[in-house]
Amino acid sequence: MCGFIGVVGVPTVAPVLCLGLSAIQHRGQDAAGLGVVDRGHCRLHKDVGKVGEVFTSEVLDGLEGSIGVGHVRYPTAGAKNSRVDAQPFMTRRPPLVLAHNGQVTNMGELRRHLASRGLRVTSGSDSEALLLVLGDELLAQRMVGFTEDDVVQALGRTLQRVKGSYSAVAMLEMEGEQVLVAFRDAHGFRPAVYGERSDGAWVAASESVSLDVVDAEVRGHVPAGAVVFLRAGKPPVVRQVRPAEARHCIFEDIYFARPDSILETGRVYSSRQRMGEALAHRWRTKGHEADVVVAVPDTSRPAAQAMAEALGLPSREGFIKNRYSGRTFIMPDQASREAAMRLKLNPIDEIFRGRRVVIVDDSIVRGTTMRRIVQLVRRFEPRALHVAIFSPPVRHPCFYGIDMPTRAELVAADIDGELDAVECQLAERFGADSVTFLPVDDLRAVAGDRLCAACFTGCYPVPVPGDEQGFIVNERRPETHL
C-alpha cells in the first residue's frame, strides 16, 4: 500500500507536492520521491525516509516545474529501505514519469514479456514494470505527438496485460503540452481522486486529504478501468478504457485511509461509525455486560464511539499513543512490529482497574498487537476484558497490495469452523474473556456489495495462479532482500 499525488498548473509545483504527500504519510513511511518537469526537462529526487526527511529546502529549490508527481512508499514488492525501488519511475522513450499504488500480481509473466521486447526491469518494484508496459504500448501507437486516443488504446492493452490492483498517476507530453494522466485497474481496487484549485490547477491523489491541504476541491473519483486527463486551466476529460465489476478494497475503509478522507463509499469516519453500530448489535446479542468502551488508537475511535453510544456505555481514552512509533501493521518484519508495539501504547490504570472493559480495534491480522494489548491491560486487574473488532477475521492472504501474503502469518487462518469457533479460540489465545468480530454479511450491509473482501472470504476477483502467489511471497520476505 502506497500513496501518490500529481499536480499540474502550479508555477512551482514541488512544495505543493510535498504538502500533499505529508497528508498521506500514513500510507507509506519507507521512502518518498518527486518527479517534476520544467521546459521539457524531467528531474527526479527520491530516497529512503519520510517526506520531511527526504525533501529539504535545498532539494526543493532544485526541483523547478509546473507539473509533477510524488509518492510515499510502503513496500509490498522490492527491497525494504531501498532508494532503487522508491518511486516515481521514469522512461526517456517515451518521456513518461509514473507513480503507482497497489500490487501487480503477474510480475513473472510481465518480466518475460518485457524481456522479449528488449526491456528489462532494473528494480524490484512492480511500478517499474507497469511503467515499461505502458511506455511500450504507447510507442506501438506512435513515436511522438501522442493523442488522447493513443493513450486510451495503449492503456487498454496495458490493463489487459498487467494483472492485479493498481491506481496510478503519470506525466506525459500530449499534443505539445504536459498532461497529468490518472488511471485505475479494471476493478478499481485502489482509490484515486481528483480535484481542482481556484487557480485552475488540477490535483490527483490516493486520498482526498491530499486535495484538502493544497486547497483543491474534489471533482470526482477516477472510475474503475478509466483514465482521467488533467490539464492546467481546462476541464478534465474522463475516458473509459477497460471497465469490469468494481471491487473497492474494504481494508481502505477499515484501516488504511484517514477518517477524514472521502472514498467512493463516502466519508471514512462515517463508514467506521456504521461498522461500530453493527458491531454493537452483534455484541449485545451475546449477552455480555460492560462498564466502558475503549478504542485502540487511532483508527478505531469512530467505531468505538458509535459502539459505546449504541450500547449506552461511556467511551474513554484508555491508551496513550506514542505518536512517533509508526504503524505496527506496516512495519517491514515481525521483529520490528513487536518492538514498535512495546513503544506504541501506554494504558491508563484507572480506566481498566476493576472494570468490565470492551477494547475496540479495527482488525486482527497477525495477532501481535492484540496479544500485547491484552497482556498490558491484564496487569491492571479488570473485572472482565472483552475484545471487539469492527471487521471479520482475516483468514486468507492478500495479493492486491496489503502485506499479509501467507496463511502462516494470519492468526485466524488455522482455525476451523464458523465465526463463533474463531472467536472462542482467539479469546483463549489472547487471554481475553471474549472476542467478537463483525461478520462478513454485516460488513456488506454497511459498505455495500461492490467491494473486495478476499482477505476475509478467500474469493479473489482477479485469480492469482500458484506460481505468481509464490513470486509475491518471495518478494515480500525480508530475508530475500538482505
N, C-alpha and C positions, 0 to 999 in steps of 0.2 A: 504494500500500500504506500503510495507516494502522494505528493501534491504538486500541481503546476499552476502557473499563471502566464498569460500572454497579454500584452498591451500594445496598441497601435494608435498613434496620433498625439503622443505627448512629446514635446520638444526634447526633453531629457528624460528618457524612459527608465533608466537603471534604478534611481531611488524609488520610483513608483513600484517597480517590480519587487524590490526588496521589502517595501512596506506590505505589499500583498502577500509575499511569501511568509513574512513574520506571522501573519494571521492564520496561516495553515501549518505552522511549525509542528503542530501535534501530529501531522500526517507523515512526518519523516524527520529524523534527527541525526541521520548518519552522514549526509553530505548535502551540499547546496550548490546551485550553479545558475549562471545567467548567460544568455546569448543575445547580443544586440546587433543591429545593422545600421550603419551610418554611411550614406552616399555609396551604397553598394558593397561596402566592406563589412564583414562579419567579425565580431570579437566575442570570444568565449572566455569566461572565467568560472571555474568550478573547483571545489576542494572538499575534503573531509571536514565536517563540523556543522554547527548550526549557522543560521543566516547571519547573525550578528558577529560571528567569529570569522566567517569566510569573506564577508564584504566590508572591508574597512573603507574609510573615506578616500584613501589613496586609490584603492581598487575601483571604486565607483567613479572617481574622476577620469579614469582611463576607459570607461565604458560609455562612450557617447553614441547617441542614436535615438530615433523617434519610434522604433518598433523593437520589441524584444520578447523573449520568453524566459521564464525562470522555473526552477524545480527544487523541491526538497525530497530527499531520498530515504526510504525505508526499504532495505534490501530484501527481496524475496528471490532474486536471482543475481548471480555475480558475487564478487568478493565483498566481504564486510570491510568497512573502513577503507575503501579504495577510491582514490581520485580517478582512476581509469574508468570505473563504472559509474561515476557521477554523471548526471545529465545537466543540460541538454547535450544532444549529439548533433553533428553537422556532417553534411556531404558537400563537396565543392562542385560536383557534377551529377545532378543539377544542384545549384546553390539552395540548400534546404537545411533548416535547423528545426529540431523536434524535441519535445519533452512529453513524457507519457506516464500514465498511472495504470497499474493493472498487472496482469501476468499473461504472457504468451505461452500457450500450452503445447505447441508443436515445434519447439526450438530445434530439435534434431532434424526434422524434416526441412525446416527453413534453412539451416546451415548447409545442408546438402544441395538444396535448390540454389542458394546464392553462390555456392562454390561452382556449380555448373554454369553460372553466368559470369564467372570470373570475379566474384565479390567475396570478401572474407570478413566475418565478424571478428573484430580485434579485441573486444571486451567480453566480459561475462554477462553483460546486460542484454535482456531481451528487447529493450528500447532501440538499441542499435540495429537489431535485425528488422524491426518494424520500419525504421527509417530507410534501411537499404532496400527493402522490398518496395516501399512506396517510391523511392527515387528511381529504381529500375523501371517500375511501371510507368512513371512519368516520362522517362526517356523513350519508352516504347511508343508514346503518343507523338512526341516531337522533341527536338533537342533544345530549343529555346522558345520564348514567347508563349508560355503556357496560358491557356484559357480556363475558364470555369469548367467547361465541358471536358477538357483534358484531365483536370483534377478529379472530377466526378468519375470518369471512366477508369482512371488509374486507381482511385480509392475503391471502386467496386471490385476490381481484381485483387487489390490488397486485402480487403476484408474477407474475400473468399479464400485467400491463401493463408492468411495469418489467423490462427485459431486462438481462442481464449477470451479474456476480458481486458478491455483497454479503452481508455479515453485519452485523447492527445491534443496538443496544440502545436502548430508548426508555423514557421515563417517562410514565405515563398514569393518570388517576384512573378507577377502575373500581368501581362499586357502593360509593362513599363512601370508598375507600382508595387510596393511591398504590401503584401496581404497577410493577415492573420487567418489561419485555417484551423478550425476546431472540429474534431470528429469523434465518434464513438463506435464501438463494435456493434454488430447486428442486434445483440440482445440488450445493449445499454447497461451492462453490469455496473460499470464505474461512472460516477457522476461527472457532469460538465455543465457549467452555467455560463451565460454571457450577459453583459450589460453595457450601458452607455454612460459616459460622463457628460456634464453640461458643456464642456469644451469640444464635444464631438469625438472624443477618443473612445475606443472600444476596449473592453476587457473580457477575457475568457479565463475561467479558473475551475479548479476542482470543487470549491465550495463558495457559497455566496458571501461568506465573511470576508474573503479577499476583495470582493467588489465593494463591500461596505467601507473598508478602511481607506480605499482610494477614491471614495466619493462617486462610485458608479451605481446606477440604478439597474436592478435585474430586469432584463428584457425577455429572457426565456432560458430554457434548458435545451441543450443540444439533443435532438431526438435520437433514439436508438437507431443505429445504422444510417446516420445522416451526417452531413458536413455543413458547417456554417462559415461563410466568408465574411470577414470583418475588415472594413477599410475606413480610414480616418474621415470623419465628416459625412459618411454615406450610410444609408440603411443597410442592415445585414441581409445577406442572401442565404436562405436555407434550402438545401437540396437533399432529397432522399437518395441514398446510394444503394444500400443493401439491407433493408429492414427485416427483422424477424420478430418473434414474440418478445416483448420487453420483459426483462428479468433483472430488475434493480436489486443490488446486493443489500439484504436486510441488515447485515452487520454494520453498514454505514449508519443506519438509524439507531442501532443498539449501542454501538461503541465508538466508531471512528470519527464521525462528523461532530463538529462542535454543536452544542444545543441551540445556539442562535443561528445556525445555518438553515437555509431553506433548500430542501431537496424536492424531487418530483412528488414525493409522498407528503410534502408540507413541511412546516417548521419542525425541526428535530426535537425541540423541547416539548412540543405538543404531542408528538408521537410517543415519546418516553412517558409522558403523563398518562396517556391512554394505556400503555403497557402496564404501568403501575396499578391502574384501576382494575385491569383484567386480572393481574396477579393477586390483588386483594380479594377478589371474588373466589379464586381457587383456594387461597389460604384460609378463608373463612369457612369454606365447605369442609375443611379437615378438622374443624372443632378446636383449633389451637386458641390460646389466650396469651396476651402480651400486655406490657405496660408502655413500651416505647418502640419507635421505629428509627433505625439509624442507617444512613446511607454510607456506602463505601465511596469516598470522594474520588473524582468529581462527577463522572459520567452518570452515576446512579441517582443524583439528587432529585431530578424531576419525578422519576418513578417512585422513589421513596416517599416524597411529599404527597404524591397522589394516593399512594397506598395507605399512608397514615390517615389522610382525610377520609378515605372510603371506609376505613376500619374504626374511625372515631378515636384515634390514638395520637399522642403528640409525636412530632418528628423532631429529633435532636441531632446536633453535631456531636458524634461520639469519637470521631477520629480527626486529628490534626495532620494535614498532609505536608510533607516536605516538598515545596514547590520545585526543588532542584534535583529531585531523584529520578525524573523521567518516567515514562510509561512502561511498567514492567512487562506488559504483554508484548511490546515490540522491541524488547531487548534482544540482542542477536543470539544469545545462547542461554541455557538453563542456569549456569553459574552466575551470569550477570543478572538474570531475573531474580534469583534468590538473594543476592547481595543487595540489589536495589530495593527489594521488599523490606529488608531489615531497616533501611533508611526511610522508607516511604511514609509509613503511617505510625502515629503515636496515639494510643487510645486515652480517653479521659476517664479516670477511675469512677467518679460518681455517676456517670451516665449508665454504667453497667452493673455496679456492685449491688447485689441483692435484688435485681430487677429481671423481669421477663422481657427479653430483647429480641426484636426481629432485625437482622442485618440484611440490607438490600444491596445486591450487586447486579451488574449488567449481564455477566456471563461467567461460566466456568469452562475453561479450555484445558489447561494442563493441571489445574488444581493447586498450583503453588501458592498463589495469593490467598485463596480462601482457607487453606490449611493453616497458613501462618496467622491469619486474622483470628481464627477460632482459638489458636493457641494463645495469642496475645490477650484476648478477652477473657478466657477461662481463668487467668490469673486473678481477675477481679471478682470471681465467685458470683456470677449472675445466677438467679434462680432458674432461668431457662434461657437457652440460646438457640434461636431459630435462624435459618438462612433462607432467604427468598431471592430468586433470580428471575429477572423480567425477560428471559428468553428461554428456549428449550435447551436441553443438554446437547453439547457439541459431541457428536459420536462418529463423524466422518471427516476425512481430510478435506481441505480446501485447496483447489488447484488454480484458483482465479485471483490470487494476489494477496491472500491473508496467510500469515505464516503459521499454518498448522497442517503440515503436509503428510504426516503419517499417523495411523491409528494408534501406534505405540505411544505417542505423545499425549493422547487425549484421555483424560482421567475417566470419562464415562464410556469410552468406546468398548471396553471389555466386559461391560455389564449386560447380561442377557435379560430379556423380559420387558415388560411395559414400563411406563413412566414411574409408577409407584415403586417398582423394584429398584430403578435407578436412584430415586430419591432416598430410599431407605439405606442402600449400600453406601452412597456418598455421605450421608449423615454419619454413618458409623466410621467411615474413613477419616472424616474431618473432625470428629468428636463433637458434633452438633446434636441438639435434640431433634431437629428435623431439617430437611431440605425440601424446598418447594420450587419447582420450575413453572414457567409459563408454557403450556402445551402448544404444539405447532398450530393446531386449529384455532386456538385463541389468538396467537400471533397473527395469523392470516386475517382473522376478523378485525384486528386493529389496523394492520398495514396493507391489506388487500392481497389479491392472488398474483399480481404481476411482480413477483419478486423471486430472487434466488435464495433458497434456504437449503442448499445442498449439504452444508455442514451439519444441519440438523436431521435431514431426511435421507441423504445419500442419493437423491435424484439430481443428476448433473445435467443442466440444459445443454451444455456442449460436452459430448463424450471425450474422455481423455484416455487413450489406449494405455495399456500396461507399460510399454516401453517409454512413453512420454511421462507417465507418472514417475517411473524410476529416474528419468532425467531430471525432473523437477526436484525430487527428493535429494538427489546427489548435489544439485546446485545449491540447495539450502543448507546442507550440512556444514557446520563451521570447520570441521576437520579437513574438508576438501579445499579450504581456502587458506591453509596455514602457509 
